[in-house]
Amino acid sequence: MRTGLIAKKIGMTRVFDENRKHNSVTVLEIPSAKVLKLRNAKKDGYNALVIGFDKALSSKLNKPEKIFFEKLKTEPVKKIKEFRVSEDNLVDSGTKIDVSHFVVGQFVDVK
């Protein structure tokens, strides 16, 4: 399994090829995301990356969210998603994930 990515949908457009035929495409904004936490098979029963993006104000968080981010010792974020990955695709907690993390032609899961 591979690492996922969080993106915001901006809209739709079309791209023309050399034969003047068009393909519909989705335009995504990919903000810099950060790995908040690792889940491993020994402790949690599966391997996963917990990824978050879009900074949040601590005044907007409820008590359980504040405790969660205090335990992780990171800045609070608005969006959090968990992506299951294979053990060889685990990256360190705190790693920033953006487009440069992937190679051309690699498949990704976008949420």
Secondary structure, 3 states (H helix, E strand, C coil): CCCEECCEEEEEEEEECCCCCEEEEEEEECCCEEEEEEECHHHHCCCEEEEEEEECCHHHCCHHHHHHHHHHCCCCEEEEEEEECCHHHCCCCCCEECHHHCCCCCCCEEC
